[in-house]
Structure formats: structure tokens, C-alpha cells
Amino acid sequence: PGNTRASGGENPRYPKTFVFDNDFPAVRMDQPELISGQYHVQKDPKHAALYRVESVRGTCKVMCFSPKHNLTLAEMEVNEIIDVIEGWCGQIIIL
């Protein structure tokens, strides 16, 4: 809570589960289209599925389960775990 992020923003002092956009997303909604032939893909047929390349778009989020970043789910109280599950469900609806 209250951490300065790589983007320059600052997280609020959240009391429970908190979700925010990842400052270093693996995918983005404005991801550029992959240009055919831009990347070399293994020609060997047995490796073709392994090295498939395609363009994707999406959103990457970070979910902090608790303001105490050293806690695991196993160490949390039941009501805190319920907050995490409700956060997951909320993200499913939003995304």
C-alpha cells in the first residue's frame, strides 16, 4: 500500500485485496498486429505447434491479495480469502 509504481503513479493505502493495471504488461489492447513473415518459425513439422507465432491483445492486471505482501492464501483468514475470490470474480465480469 502506498508504493510508487514504475509508471510513476502511487497505489492507495488499500485495506484488503487490490487490483490494478500491470506497469509491464505482456499483452496490451493496443498491441500492434503481427506482420506475416516478421518472425522466423521453425520449419520442422514436429516443432511447428511449439513455435507458433500469432498476434494477441489483452489486459494484464496485478492483484495484491492483502496489504501484507508476505502472506500466502494459506496464512490468510477466511474472510480475507473470500475478498480474494470476490476480486477474481469481479475481474472475470470486468474483463
ChimeraX attribute file (.defattr): number of C-alpha atoms within 10 A of each C-alpha:
attribute: neighborCount
match mode: 1-to-1
recipient: residues
	/A:1	16
	/A:2	11
	/A:3	11
	/A:4	11
	/A:5	11
	/A:6	10
	/A:7	9
	/A:8	9
	/A:9	11
	/A:10	12
	/A:11	14
	/A:12	11
	/A:13	11
	/A:14	13
	/A:15	10
	/A:16	15
	/A:17	20
	/A:18	19
	/A:19	17
	/A:20	11
	/A:21	11
	/A:22	17
	/A:23	14
	/A:24	11
	/A:25	12
	/A:26	11
	/A:27	14
	/A:28	14
	/A:29	10
	/A:30	10
	/A:31	12
	/A:32	10
	/A:33	10
	/A:34	12
	/A:35	9
	/A:36	10
	/A:37	8
	/A:38	8
	/A:39	10
	/A:40	10
	/A:41	14
	/A:42	13
	/A:43	9
	/A:44	9
	/A:45	8
	/A:46	9
	/A:47	11
	/A:48	12
	/A:49	11
	/A:50	10
	/A:51	13
	/A:52	10
	/A:53	15
	/A:54	10
	/A:55	11
	/A:56	13
	/A:57	13
	/A:58	13
	/A:59	13
	/A:60	15
	/A:61	14
	/A:62	12
	/A:63	15
	/A:64	17
	/A:65	22
	/A:66	21
	/A:67	15
	/A:68	13
	/A:69	9
	/A:70	8
	/A:71	11
	/A:72	11
	/A:73	12
	/A:74	8
	/A:75	10
	/A:76	14
	/A:77	9
	/A:78	11
	/A:79	9
	/A:80	16
	/A:81	19
	/A:82	13
	/A:83	16
	/A:84	21
	/A:85	14
	/A:86	13
	/A:87	18
	/A:88	15
	/A:89	11
	/A:90	12
	/A:91	13
	/A:92	9
	/A:93	8
	/A:94	7
	/A:95	7
